[in-house]
Each structure stands twice: as structure tokens, then as C-alpha cells.
Amino acid sequence: MIRLTRLNHVSLVLNSDLIEHIEETPDTVITLTTGQIVRVRETADQVVARIVDFRRRVFRTEELRTEEPPEAKASAAAGAAPPRPGALG
């Protein structure tokens, strides 16, 4: 989701996955996969930058969730077997 500003200065949050294409005519016109058209004050480059920033945050969060805890990395480096799920330590 990205925060944008309509031409009348009203803020909106847009699901960037629904963007089909962006045009500058000179207003920035965003066409969604639903057929809806949204005109915003931001340039096409600013919209794209916000999409990239949003997706980086999403993928970084996923990476953090799937990383091993530091103690598991340390024990693996020392050659110890990882603890069994449910085993008491």
C-alpha cells in the first residue's frame, strides 16, 4: 500500500498491486486493473519510488521472519545439532 495525494489534495492509500499502468498527461494518471482511474499530484517517478520502497519493506520483513535465530546460527557453526522441536533445553 502506498500513500498518494489526489489532485484536490485529499490523501489516499492505494494497493500498488492493482496498478496496471501510469501516465503523465501532464497530471499523473494511474489506471488500475479494475478499470478505475486515479489522478494524483505525485509524478510517475515518485509513484514508482514509493512502490519500490513499499515492496522492499515487505520483502525485508519476510526475510527477517525466515532468518534463523542467532543462537541457532552459532550452534550450527560450532557443529552442534540444532535442538529438536519440543525438546527441553
LOVO-119760 format. One record per residue: residue number from 1; residue in three letters; x, y, z of N, C-alpha, C, CB in turn. Coordinates in Angstrom, 3 decimals, always signed. Glycine has a CB too. Layout:
> n / res / nc1 / nc2 / nc3 / cac1 / cac2 / cac3 / cc1 / cc2 / cc3 / cbc1 / cbc2 / cbc3
> NUM / Ala / X / Y / Z / X / Y / Z / X / Y / Z / X / Y / Z
...
end
This chain:
> n / res / nc1 / nc2 / nc3 / cac1 / cac2 / cac3 / cc1 / cc2 / cc3 / cbc1 / cbc2 / cbc3
> 1 / Met / +0.848 / -1.173 / +0.000 / +0.000 / +0.000 / +0.000 / +0.891 / +1.231 / +0.000 / -0.963 / +0.000 / +1.217
> 2 / Ile / +0.532 / +2.180 / -0.836 / +1.311 / +3.417 / -0.910 / +0.388 / +4.611 / -0.694 / +2.047 / +3.534 / -2.277
> 3 / Arg / +0.921 / +5.628 / -0.031 / +0.150 / +6.851 / +0.223 / +0.407 / +7.847 / -0.904 / +0.524 / +7.474 / +1.607
> 4 / Leu / -0.691 / +8.348 / -1.493 / -0.624 / +9.314 / -2.581 / -1.580 / +10.467 / -2.284 / -0.968 / +8.646 / -3.942
> 5 / Thr / -1.555 / +11.485 / -3.140 / -2.405 / +12.659 / -2.962 / -3.196 / +12.914 / -4.234 / -1.564 / +13.901 / -2.588
> 6 / Arg / -4.509 / +12.953 / -4.105 / -5.353 / +13.280 / -5.260 / -5.113 / +14.731 / -5.673 / -6.859 / +13.045 / -4.932
> 7 / Leu / -5.573 / +15.101 / -6.850 / -5.387 / +16.460 / -7.345 / -6.029 / +17.506 / -6.436 / -5.956 / +16.580 / -8.742
> 8 / Asn / -7.081 / +17.119 / -5.689 / -7.762 / +18.057 / -4.785 / -7.134 / +18.064 / -3.382 / -9.251 / +17.697 / -4.684
> 9 / His / -5.914 / +17.514 / -3.270 / -5.120 / +17.488 / -2.031 / -5.629 / +16.490 / -0.984 / -5.099 / +18.866 / -1.424
> 10 / Val / -6.546 / +15.621 / -1.341 / -7.032 / +14.594 / -0.419 / -6.095 / +13.393 / -0.507 / -8.512 / +14.181 / -0.749
> 11 / Ser / -5.661 / +12.935 / +0.654 / -4.739 / +11.800 / +0.726 / -5.495 / +10.489 / +0.480 / -4.024 / +11.763 / +2.105
> 12 / Leu / -4.820 / +9.540 / -0.144 / -5.387 / +8.203 / -0.316 / -4.280 / +7.176 / -0.180 / -6.097 / +8.065 / -1.689
> 13 / Val / -4.667 / +5.965 / +0.169 / -3.735 / +4.848 / +0.242 / -4.172 / +3.854 / -0.824 / -3.704 / +4.191 / +1.683
> 14 / Leu / -3.241 / +3.517 / -1.707 / -3.563 / +2.715 / -2.882 / -2.851 / +1.370 / -2.822 / -3.181 / +3.462 / -4.167
> 15 / Asn / -3.567 / +0.323 / -3.163 / -2.972 / -1.003 / -3.273 / -2.147 / -1.034 / -4.566 / -4.076 / -2.134 / -3.263
> 16 / Ser / -0.829 / -0.983 / -4.423 / +0.042 / -0.883 / -5.602 / +0.008 / -2.133 / -6.480 / +1.465 / -0.618 / -5.165
> 17 / Asp / -0.490 / -3.250 / -5.941 / -0.598 / -4.464 / -6.757 / -1.671 / -4.330 / -7.835 / -0.905 / -5.668 / -5.871
> 18 / Leu / -2.561 / -3.356 / -7.684 / -3.642 / -3.183 / -8.655 / -3.291 / -2.230 / -9.793 / -4.870 / -2.685 / -7.955
> 19 / Ile / -2.084 / -1.661 / -9.758 / -1.710 / -0.698 / -10.799 / -1.394 / -1.429 / -12.100 / -0.495 / +0.153 / -10.349
> 20 / Glu / -2.099 / -1.029 / -13.151 / -1.844 / -1.589 / -14.477 / -0.811 / -0.743 / -15.207 / -3.150 / -1.675 / -15.299
> 21 / His / -1.021 / +0.584 / -15.223 / -0.027 / +1.468 / -15.817 / -0.199 / +2.890 / -15.291 / -0.133 / +1.446 / -17.351
> 22 / Ile / +0.855 / +3.695 / -15.506 / +0.893 / +5.084 / -15.042 / +1.250 / +5.964 / -16.234 / +1.924 / +5.274 / -13.866
> 23 / Glu / +0.503 / +7.065 / -16.392 / +0.780 / +8.021 / -17.467 / +0.926 / +9.418 / -16.871 / -0.350 / +7.997 / -18.544
> 24 / Glu / +1.718 / +10.256 / -17.534 / +1.799 / +11.672 / -17.184 / +1.266 / +12.464 / -18.367 / +3.269 / +12.100 / -16.823
> 25 / Thr / +0.146 / +13.196 / -18.154 / -0.538 / +13.819 / -19.302 / -1.026 / +15.242 / -19.078 / -1.697 / +12.987 / -19.685
> 26 / Pro / -0.516 / +16.226 / -18.474 / +0.629 / +16.305 / -17.570 / +0.329 / +15.799 / -16.168 / +1.110 / +17.715 / -17.491
> 27 / Asp / -0.983 / +15.659 / -15.799 / -1.283 / +15.046 / -14.499 / -0.845 / +13.592 / -14.526 / -2.801 / +15.156 / -14.157
> 28 / Thr / -0.571 / +13.055 / -13.351 / -0.230 / +11.637 / -13.276 / -1.532 / +10.855 / -13.186 / +0.708 / +11.329 / -12.051
> 29 / Val / -1.744 / +9.985 / -14.146 / -2.969 / +9.193 / -14.226 / -2.597 / +7.726 / -14.017 / -3.701 / +9.405 / -15.604
> 30 / Ile / -3.189 / +7.130 / -12.977 / -2.926 / +5.721 / -12.654 / -4.160 / +4.922 / -13.046 / -2.582 / +5.525 / -11.124
> 31 / Thr / -3.964 / +3.938 / -13.896 / -5.056 / +3.043 / -14.276 / -4.871 / +1.736 / -13.528 / -5.096 / +2.806 / -15.824
> 32 / Leu / -5.934 / +1.310 / -12.859 / -5.891 / +0.079 / -12.076 / -6.414 / -1.095 / -12.893 / -6.705 / +0.232 / -10.784
> 33 / Thr / -6.100 / -2.285 / -12.462 / -6.560 / -3.492 / -13.157 / -8.079 / -3.609 / -13.115 / -5.923 / -4.740 / -12.538
> 34 / Thr / -8.716 / -2.888 / -12.202 / -10.183 / -2.891 / -12.104 / -10.823 / -1.963 / -13.119 / -10.619 / -2.490 / -10.705
> 35 / Gly / -9.995 / -1.158 / -13.819 / -10.505 / -0.178 / -14.768 / -10.652 / +1.206 / -14.160 / -11.828 / -0.631 / -15.308
> 36 / Gln / -10.556 / +1.292 / -12.834 / -10.659 / +2.592 / -12.162 / -9.448 / +3.450 / -12.512 / -10.771 / +2.413 / -10.622
> 37 / Ile / -9.680 / +4.753 / -12.649 / -8.602 / +5.697 / -12.943 / -8.443 / +6.623 / -11.748 / -8.891 / +6.511 / -14.253
> 38 / Val / -7.194 / +6.824 / -11.322 / -6.891 / +7.701 / -10.195 / -5.897 / +8.745 / -10.692 / -6.317 / +6.894 / -8.963
> 39 / Arg / -6.217 / +10.023 / -10.470 / -5.299 / +11.111 / -10.828 / -4.660 / +11.622 / -9.546 / -6.042 / +12.272 / -11.593
> 40 / Val / -3.327 / +11.727 / -9.555 / -2.604 / +12.118 / -8.342 / -1.624 / +13.248 / -8.624 / -1.860 / +10.917 / -7.754
> 41 / Arg / -1.200 / +13.918 / -7.547 / -0.268 / +15.043 / -7.654 / +1.172 / +14.570 / -7.848 / -0.360 / +15.920 / -6.408
> 42 / Glu / +1.509 / +13.381 / -7.368 / +2.866 / +12.871 / -7.478 / +3.203 / +12.557 / -8.935 / +3.042 / +11.621 / -6.605
> 43 / Thr / +4.486 / +12.652 / -9.269 / +4.933 / +12.278 / -10.611 / +4.962 / +10.756 / -10.736 / +6.334 / +12.878 / -10.916
> 44 / Ala / +5.049 / +10.270 / -11.950 / +5.155 / +8.820 / -12.164 / +6.395 / +8.275 / -11.462 / +5.206 / +8.490 / -13.678
> 45 / Asp / +7.508 / +9.016 / -11.531 / +8.738 / +8.559 / -10.862 / +8.556 / +8.472 / -9.348 / +9.903 / +9.502 / -11.190
> 46 / Gln / +7.824 / +9.414 / -8.760 / +7.577 / +9.369 / -7.320 / +6.696 / +8.180 / -6.954 / +6.925 / +10.673 / -6.847
> 47 / Val / +5.691 / +7.899 / -7.784 / +4.817 / +6.747 / -7.526 / +5.628 / +5.458 / -7.591 / +3.644 / +6.701 / -8.546
> 48 / Val / +6.449 / +5.332 / -8.615 / +7.277 / +4.132 / -8.757 / +8.229 / +3.995 / -7.559 / +8.082 / +4.181 / -10.086
> 49 / Ala / +8.832 / +5.093 / -7.127 / +9.742 / +5.043 / -5.976 / +9.007 / +4.588 / -4.720 / +10.388 / +6.420 / -5.737
> 50 / Arg / +7.788 / +5.035 / -4.534 / +7.017 / +4.606 / -3.358 / +6.656 / +3.128 / -3.433 / +5.742 / +5.443 / -3.224
> 51 / Ile / +6.365 / +2.646 / -4.630 / +6.080 / +1.214 / -4.799 / +7.330 / +0.397 / -4.458 / +5.607 / +0.909 / -6.257
> 52 / Val / +8.473 / +0.824 / -4.965 / +9.731 / +0.113 / -4.708 / +10.032 / +0.117 / -3.209 / +10.903 / +0.761 / -5.500
> 53 / Asp / +9.883 / +1.268 / -2.552 / +10.118 / +1.348 / -1.107 / +9.186 / +0.420 / -0.341 / +9.939 / +2.785 / -0.616
> 54 / Phe / +7.914 / +0.414 / -0.714 / +6.939 / -0.448 / -0.044 / +7.311 / -1.923 / -0.201 / +5.531 / -0.197 / -0.603
> 55 / Arg / +7.649 / -2.318 / -1.406 / +7.974 / -3.732 / -1.635 / +9.266 / -4.132 / -0.945 / +8.082 / -4.017 / -3.127
> 56 / Arg / +10.226 / -3.222 / -0.867 / +11.457 / -3.518 / -0.117 / +11.138 / -3.775 / +1.343 / +12.469 / -2.360 / -0.241
> 57 / Arg / +10.253 / -2.949 / +1.921 / +9.873 / -3.149 / +3.325 / +9.178 / -4.490 / +3.510 / +8.959 / -2.009 / +3.808
> 58 / Val / +8.294 / -4.842 / +2.584 / +7.571 / -6.111 / +2.682 / +8.546 / -7.278 / +2.593 / +6.501 / -6.218 / +1.573
> 59 / Phe / +9.433 / -7.267 / +1.605 / +10.350 / -8.385 / +1.433 / +11.371 / -8.442 / +2.553 / +11.053 / -8.290 / +0.095
> 60 / Arg / +11.791 / -7.305 / +3.079 / +12.733 / -7.285 / +4.202 / +12.081 / -7.898 / +5.436 / +13.205 / -5.837 / +4.502
> 61 / Thr / +10.803 / -7.591 / +5.671 / +10.079 / -8.174 / +6.797 / +10.010 / -9.684 / +6.644 / +8.663 / -7.579 / +6.907
> 62 / Glu / +9.743 / -10.161 / +5.429 / +9.699 / -11.608 / +5.191 / +11.060 / -12.250 / +5.458 / +9.253 / -11.902 / +3.747
> 63 / Glu / +12.139 / -11.589 / +5.024 / +13.481 / -12.117 / +5.274 / +13.747 / -12.225 / +6.765 / +14.541 / -11.231 / +4.613
> 64 / Leu / +13.344 / -11.224 / +7.522 / +13.565 / -11.240 / +8.965 / +12.788 / -12.372 / +9.629 / +13.167 / -9.898 / +9.578
> 65 / Arg / +11.592 / -12.642 / +9.131 / +10.788 / -13.727 / +9.704 / +11.390 / -15.098 / +9.438 / +9.379 / -13.680 / +9.151
> 66 / Thr / +12.042 / -15.268 / +8.299 / +12.537 / -16.586 / +7.928 / +13.988 / -16.825 / +8.336 / +12.399 / -16.774 / +6.451
> 67 / Glu / +14.662 / -15.789 / +8.851 / +16.051 / -15.971 / +9.295 / +16.100 / -16.839 / +10.541 / +16.722 / -14.609 / +9.572
> 68 / Glu / +17.203 / -17.604 / +10.675 / +17.410 / -18.400 / +11.875 / +17.765 / -17.490 / +13.032 / +18.509 / -19.451 / +11.656
> 69 / Pro / +17.351 / -17.841 / +14.251 / +17.774 / -17.054 / +15.401 / +19.291 / -17.125 / +15.567 / +17.071 / -17.545 / +16.678
> 70 / Pro / +19.917 / -16.093 / +16.147 / +21.383 / -16.075 / +16.290 / +21.942 / -17.301 / +17.006 / +21.804 / -14.837 / +17.037
> 71 / Glu / +21.229 / -17.813 / +18.028 / +21.745 / -18.994 / +18.752 / +21.774 / -20.237 / +17.876 / +20.894 / -19.268 / +19.992
> 72 / Ala / +20.836 / -20.348 / +16.924 / +20.841 / -21.488 / +16.006 / +22.017 / -21.386 / +15.046 / +19.515 / -21.564 / +15.221
> 73 / Lys / +22.330 / -20.164 / +14.594 / +23.477 / -19.974 / +13.713 / +24.771 / -20.309 / +14.444 / +23.519 / -18.533 / +13.184
> 74 / Ala / +24.875 / -19.888 / +15.698 / +26.091 / -20.130 / +16.478 / +26.292 / -21.624 / +16.718 / +26.026 / -19.382 / +17.823
> 75 / Ser / +25.233 / -22.347 / +17.058 / +25.380 / -23.775 / +17.315 / +25.677 / -24.539 / +16.031 / +24.119 / -24.329 / +17.974
> 76 / Ala / +25.120 / -24.094 / +14.919 / +25.409 / -24.735 / +13.643 / +26.864 / -24.502 / +13.261 / +24.471 / -24.209 / +12.542
> 77 / Ala / +27.372 / -23.313 / +13.522 / +28.770 / -23.005 / +13.216 / +29.709 / -23.824 / +14.085 / +29.046 / -21.511 / +13.409
> 78 / Ala / +29.275 / -24.149 / +15.312 / +30.102 / -24.929 / +16.228 / +29.979 / -26.426 / +15.956 / +29.715 / -24.627 / +17.674
> 79 / Gly / +29.101 / -26.804 / +15.046 / +28.943 / -28.211 / +14.696 / +27.909 / -28.930 / +15.527 / +30.241 / -28.911 / +14.829
> 80 / Ala / +27.205 / -28.229 / +16.383 / +26.189 / -28.857 / +17.212 / +24.914 / -29.046 / +16.406 / +25.915 / -28.018 / +18.474
> 81 / Ala / +24.194 / -30.092 / +16.734 / +22.917 / -30.336 / +16.072 / +21.900 / -29.331 / +16.585 / +22.426 / -31.791 / +16.310
> 82 / Pro / +21.030 / -28.842 / +15.725 / +20.006 / -27.909 / +16.190 / +19.059 / -28.610 / +17.153 / +19.223 / -27.317 / +15.000
> 83 / Pro / +18.497 / -27.887 / +18.107 / +17.587 / -28.519 / +19.066 / +16.342 / -29.037 / +18.352 / +17.189 / -27.523 / +20.181
> 84 / Arg / +15.818 / -30.173 / +18.843 / +14.603 / -30.731 / +18.284 / +13.409 / -29.901 / +18.736 / +14.436 / -32.206 / +18.699
> 85 / Pro / +12.434 / -29.741 / +17.875 / +11.230 / -29.010 / +18.303 / +10.601 / -29.710 / +19.487 / +10.208 / -28.890 / +17.147
> 86 / Gly / +10.236 / -28.955 / +20.504 / +9.606 / -29.513 / +21.682 / +10.575 / -30.098 / +22.696 / +8.652 / -30.551 / +21.272
> 87 / Ala / +11.885 / -30.154 / +22.360 / +12.861 / -30.700 / +23.306 / +13.141 / -29.663 / +24.387 / +14.180 / -31.109 / +22.579
> 88 / Leu / +13.314 / -30.126 / +25.594 / +13.637 / -29.231 / +26.693 / +15.115 / -28.977 / +26.700 / +13.181 / -29.806 / +28.036
> 89 / Gly / +15.478 / -27.716 / +26.934 / +16.886 / -27.361 / +26.858 / +17.407 / -26.997 / +28.158 / +17.119 / -26.267 / +25.921
end
